[in-house]
């Protein structure tokens, strides 16, 4: 995964968090955990060979992100 994709995913993730939950004060920590889910969405579900997280953890993170966006 290239740095540009990571930067875009992190920025979108931060915007989603801030718009859905302005009370969250540690946005960078949440972004660190959830940006790979956003990157996967940007890439239409295509997993890059240099994927930054364990696929076993991906489903849990995706569920966290889904709940966060509500």
Backbone torsions as a table, in degrees:
resi	resn	phi	psi	omega
1	UNK	NA	133.8	-178.1
2	UNK	-87.1	163.4	-175.8
3	UNK	-63.5	-34.7	179.2
4	UNK	-61.7	-43.9	179.1
5	UNK	-63.8	-43.8	178.7
6	UNK	-61.2	-45.1	179.7
7	UNK	-60.9	-43.7	178.6
8	UNK	-63.0	-45.0	-179.3
9	UNK	-64.3	-41.5	178.0
10	UNK	-62.6	-43.0	-179.2
11	UNK	-64.8	-44.4	178.3
12	UNK	-64.6	-41.0	178.7
13	UNK	-61.2	-45.4	179.4
14	UNK	-61.6	-41.5	177.9
15	UNK	-63.3	-42.2	178.1
16	UNK	-61.3	-44.2	-179.6
17	UNK	-63.9	-48.5	-176.6
18	UNK	-66.0	-34.0	-179.4
19	UNK	-79.6	-34.0	-178.2
20	UNK	-86.1	-31.5	-174.9
21	UNK	-141.6	74.0	-178.9
22	UNK	-63.5	-14.8	179.4
23	UNK	-76.3	-15.0	178.6
24	UNK	-70.4	121.6	-176.2
25	UNK	-94.6	-24.9	-178.6
26	UNK	-104.2	60.2	-178.2
27	UNK	-57.4	-43.0	-179.8
28	UNK	-57.3	-36.8	179.5
29	UNK	-67.2	-40.0	178.6
30	UNK	-68.3	-40.8	177.6
31	UNK	-61.8	-42.9	178.8
32	UNK	-56.0	-36.6	-178.5
33	UNK	-80.6	-36.7	-168.3
34	UNK	-105.8	-10.4	-177.0
35	UNK	-57.8	-32.9	178.9
36	UNK	-61.2	-30.6	177.7
37	UNK	-65.6	-42.8	178.9
38	UNK	-65.1	-40.6	178.0
39	UNK	-60.3	-41.3	178.7
40	UNK	-63.5	-40.2	176.8
41	UNK	-63.5	-43.6	179.1
42	UNK	-59.5	-37.8	-177.1
43	UNK	-88.0	12.9	179.1
44	UNK	56.6	37.6	175.2
45	UNK	82.1	5.1	179.7
46	UNK	-85.0	118.2	-177.8
47	UNK	-88.0	123.0	177.7
48	UNK	-72.4	143.8	177.8
49	UNK	-59.3	-24.5	179.0
50	UNK	-94.7	31.7	-176.2
51	UNK	-54.7	134.5	-171.9
52	UNK	-82.3	-6.4	-179.0
53	UNK	-132.1	161.4	177.1
54	UNK	-70.2	126.7	-179.9
55	UNK	-57.3	-26.4	178.4
56	UNK	-65.3	-28.3	-179.6
57	UNK	-87.1	-15.3	-174.0
58	UNK	-62.1	-43.7	-178.3
59	UNK	-61.6	-41.7	178.9
60	UNK	-64.4	-44.8	179.8
61	UNK	-65.5	-39.0	178.8
62	UNK	-63.1	-39.6	177.3
63	UNK	-65.7	-41.6	176.8
64	UNK	-59.2	-44.1	-178.7
65	UNK	-66.6	-41.4	178.8
66	UNK	-60.0	-46.4	178.7
67	UNK	-64.6	-38.1	-178.6
68	UNK	-63.1	-37.3	-176.2
69	UNK	-76.0	-9.6	-179.8
70	UNK	-65.7	NA	NA
